[in-house]
Amino acid sequence: MITKNTKIKFSGYEYEGYRMIWDIHTHTTYSHGKGTIEENVNAALALGLEEIAITDHGPGHLTYGIDKALIPEMRAEIDRLQALHPEIRIRLGVEANVTAVGNHLDIAPKEFADYDYVHAGYHYGIRNGNCMKNFMNWSLPGNLWGKELLLANTEMTVAALYENNIKILTHPGDKGPFDMHALAKACEETDTLMEISTWHSHLTEDELLICKKYDVKFVISSDAHVPGRVGDAAVAIKRAFKAGIDPERIVNIKKFK
């Protein structure tokens, strides 16, 4: 069990002396994570992080979306922990699901006030999101829908970026074909951070080579589903550096050596 007094050796947590200084994409038992809010906070404290956010999956996910009725409970727990630990910022966010309808998220505009951060990412397990086609396209041989699917995925994601105040576009390029030029351009114009994930392979090195051509900022995220992965950064930092991303463009890393 990780407590606030746990000493963590930096192995998977640093690369070439760079470490994450805040991690604002983590999950708990309120969606399909394995740890509590307090356990994630304790892990962040053990690493000396400056900030952590709890960002469970949006309510539109059919199997592990958050129960909106429990949001006040989550907020109360974060407020309790923040009072105990003024040395770290603790935020409540959500990883909303990109969809093809409405404001293109499963969080309505009026619900944004419930959260400090709204991230957005594409996932299977949602209605009106091309999920079956994307899953079949990924799991079966051949490019079954080709340009049609790429266009549909890209259009709904770009629309979500322009129509909402999104902090991070999570693991862009994951679970389906997307036009990375269009996503990067939309993130540039909406001042949305593009995530380099340690849990997913996206942004891949090839995708980073495209995205770095645009005036976008990047963020390293653990996407931790267990407390022990909070602050995990090394794999993503290495991938970014291999693609030639300037460390100054990654908003939440710092060199400690």
N, C-alpha and C positions, 0 to 999 in steps of 0.2 A: 504493500500500500504506500502510495506517495503522500507525504504530509508536507507541511510548509518547511519542515526542518530536514527533509531529504536532501542529500548531496548528490547531484547528478554529474557524472563525468561527461564532458562534451566529446562525443564520438560521432553519432549520427546527427549531432546538433550543430556542428560547425564544419566549414570547408575553407581551407587556406586562411584560417584565422577569423573568418566572417561568421557571425552568429545572427540569429533572429533576435530583434529587440522587442517586438510585439507580435502576437498571434491572434488574429481576429476572425479565424474560421475554425471553430471546434464544435464538436457534438457531444451530447449527453444522453442520458436515459429518457429525456423528453422526446427524442425521436428514436434513432437506433444506435446511439452511442452506448458504451458500457460503463461509463462513470457518471458520478453526480456533478452538479455545478461546482460544489465545494472541492471535489477531487481535482477537477480541471484547474481551478484557481490555485490549489496547493501545488500542483505540478508547475504552474507558471511562476509561483513564488520561489520554488526550489531552483528554478533556472535563472531567477533574477530578471524576468521579463518586466517591461514597463507597463504592458497592457495585455489583457486577454478579453476576447468576446465569445459569448456562448451563442452559437448560430445554428440552431437545430432546423431541420428541414421544414419547408413551408407546408401549410395545412392541406394543400391539394394533392399531396402524395397519397396514394391509395393504401399503402401499407405502413409507412412510418412517418407520416406528416404530424406536426405538432397539433395538440388539442388546443384550440384557441381559448377555451375556457380556463386553461392552466397558465396562460401568459401572466396574469397578475401574481400567481404563485411564484413563477420564475423571477419576475421583477422584484418581489419581496425578498427572495433569497439572495439575489445579487445586491440589493440595497443592504441587507444584513452583513454580507461578506465585505462589501466596500467599507462599511463603518469599522470593521475589524482590521482591515488591511489598507490604510490610506497610501501605502507605499506603491500600490499598483492600481491602475485603472481597470475596472471591471465593467464590461458593457453587455447589454442584451441586444442581440441581432437575430436575423433569420436568414437562412439560405432559401430564398423563394425559388419556385420552379418556373421556368420559362414555358409559356403555353402559346397557342395560336389564336386565342380569343381574348376579348376584353382589353385590359391594359397590358396583356401579354405576360402577366405574372399571376400566381395564385394568392397574391396579397393585394387587396384593393387599395386604392390611393388613401382612403380614410383610415386604413389600418397601419400606415407607415408611422403614425405617431406612437404606436405601441413599442417601437424599436429604436435603438440608437443607430443601428446600421441595418440596411437591407442589401444583402448580396443576391445575385441571381445566377442560376446555373441550370443547364439542361440535364434532366434525369429521365430514366425509364420510370414507369409506374404512375404516370399522370394522364389525365384525360386531355384530349385535344392537343396532343403534342407530337404526333407522328411516331409514337413510341413503338408500335408493332412493326411498322416499316423500318424504322431505324434498327431495331433489334434483329430483325430478319436480315437486313442488309449487312449487319456486322457479323452475324453467326453463320450465314449460309454463303457458299462460294458465289463469286460473281457480284458485279455491281448492279443490284436488281432494279433500282429506280434512277440511278445515275444523276443527271443534272437536276431532275425534278425534285429529288429529296434534298440535295444540297441547297437549292434555291429556297425551298420551304423552311428548312432549318435556319438558314441565314436570315430570311425575312422576319421570322418571328423573334429571333434574338435581337436583331438590330432595332426592331420596333420596341421591344422591351427596354432597350437602352435609351432610346429617345423619349419614351413616354413616362419614364420613371427616374427617380433620383437613386441610382444604384451605386453602392460603394465599390463593390468588387464583382467583376464577371468571373465566376468560379470555373476552374478547369475548362477554359474555352477549347473547343475542338473535340471534347470527349463524347462518346456514345453516338456519334453520327457525323456525316460529312458537313462541313461548314466552309464558307468562303472567308479565310482568315484575313484577307485584305479588307473586306467589308467590316468584319468585327473590329479590327484594329482601328479603322477609320472612325467607326462609331464611338469607340472608347476614347479616341483622341478628342472628338468633338463634344463628348459629354463628360470628359474628365473622370472617366471610370478606370479604376485600376484593373489590370489584367493579371490574373493569378498564375503563378508558376507553382504547381502543387507537388508536394512530396508523397501524397497518397495516390494520385492519378499520374499518368505519364504526360499529361498536357499541362501547360503548353509544352509540346515536344521541342527538340532542338530545331527541327526544320520549321516549325511554326514560329518559333522565336526569331528565326532569321527573317521571316516575313514581317512580324509585328514590330521589330526594332526599327524598321524603315519609317514608322509613324511616330508622332510625338506623343507617345503614351508612357505612363509609368507602370512599373510592375510591382507585385507584392508576392512574397513567399508565404505560403500557407501550409500548415500541417494537415488541415482537414482531419484533425485527430478524432477518432471514434473511441479511443481509450485514453485515459489520462497520461499514460506513459509516452504517448506520441506528441503531446503538447510541446510546441517549440521545435519540433523536428524540422530541420532545414537543409541539411548537407546535400542531399541528392538534388534538390531543386537549385541550390546555389551553383553546384557543379554544372548542371545542365545549362543554366543561364550563362555562366562564364565560357563554356564551350561554344556557345552561340555568339559570343562576343558582346554580351550585354554589359554596359558600363555599370559598375556597382552603384553609382550615383542615381541610376534610374530605378533601382530597387528600393522602395521607400522604407522597408523595415529591417534592413540588415546593417551591421556595424562591424568594423574590424577591431578585434580586441588584442591582436598581437602586433 
